[in-house]
Amino acid sequence: MEGMGIFWFRRDLRLEDNHGLHQALAQCEKVLPIFIFDPNILDELPRDDARVTFIRKRLGQMNHTLHSKGYGTIRIYYGSPKEVFQQIIAEFPVAGVYANTDYEPYARERDAEIEKLLQGEQIQLQTFKDQVIFEKNEVVKDDGDPYVVYTPFMKKWKSRFQDEHPPLNYDSETGWDKILPGGEDQQLSLEEMGFRESGIQVPEFDMGRKLVDQYEDTRNYPAKDGTSHLGPHLRFGSVSVRQAVRQALKSENETFLEELIWREFFMQILWHFPRTVHEAFKKPYDRITWRNDEAEFEKWKQGRTGYLLVDAGMRELNQTGYMHNRVRMLVASFLCKHLLIDWRWGEAYFAEKLLDYEMASNVGNWQWAAGSGVDAAPYFRIFNPMTQVDKFDKEKTYIRHWVPEWDTAQYPEPMVDHKMARERCLTTYKAALDGPTS
């Protein structure tokens, strides 16, 4: 393409193995890379949100890499994407805009608005598949319907992968000399956007051979450092999903690979069923009469329920922005089934706190825990918080770390009796599911 192209960084904060950046650098004479801090997203966040700190830090690292090699910089804007693009179009002779596809409902609305704006200026918006191996309708049933059960989706995913050998790397480092110089006035600080640096840091990910090889044996035990911490890096694209798949294939670890496929399963569910952000996938579950006791919700949030593993998980979340996946299932089940608090309340709290928050996976997993989602746990499956300790933290190593007062008078009594809560849940769910269909 003759002229200048814009590359719009979004959920792909890396210079290497970046599909859209690869295309922009290959097709354009000059490239202006940009990132937009969008107040439509930021205004809902705490002023010390760790994810905003991470994004700004990551952009700084990328610009340092470019600057150290004598190339141009990523320009950082704050404002609604439409207003920012109007400003850029007025300032530069833009021939095309390049970006990687984003699949969440707000992103789809935003991109449709930007595409309409650009079309009015005879500028094309091109988007590319980057954050998944397969997207949209690429892994569906033979009749074209989306899968709503994981196992057949996973099998079809693997079959297509073996048959088609999709690219597992894009050279986006060749052509950096095309990046426009300047932009020093477009390097916004956190303070200029009304934020401050968070005390919570996103941990580095680990895809080393040892961790991946032992992943299946260690991933269920929260006291062991047996998880990759890959989530936030996939969420913001500081690592490519292709790199993660390459490592899984290199190690021949099916469990690690299948966790990546779970991510894509939930992403295609959100793509095909965007209503599930706010509605139960299984509609009868929206008839549940939730108790929604705000005082009990506060105890759950603070890790003061009187159930050790639940409290340890919530305190880990509040202090680090992370919670072990095994514990996430327990705390979600406890909220929905022991306390009969709407899964949407829990999903929103996780959205506020989790460093690796990704809408598709978060909504999918919360609906799984509540029983209302695709391929969900049956409503009568109710985790016993006490036996979960025996199974996954028998020595209480994880619990002692996060609940040091666990065996003292300072630790609260259980806020609800397990047997009573279980029976109440079964009665409430059954009444909803047996109710009228209209």
Secondary structure by P-SEA (a helix, b strand, c coil): cccbbbbbbcccccccccaaaaaaaacccbbbbbcccccccccccccccaaaaaaaaaaaaaaaaaaaabbbbbbbbbccaaaaaaaaaacccccbbbbcccccaaaaaaaaaaaaaaaaacbbbbbbbcccccccccccccccccccccaaaaaaaaaaaaacccccccccccccccccccccccccccccccccccccccccccccaaaaaacccccccccccccccaaaaaaaccccaaaaaaaaaaaccaaaaaaaaaaaaaaaaaaacccccccccccccccccccccaaaaaaaaacccccaaaaaaaaaaaccccccaaaaaaaaaaacccccccaaaaaaaaaaccccccaaaaaaaaaaaaccccccccccccccaaaaaacccccccccccccccccccccccccccaaaaaaaaaaaaaaaaacccc
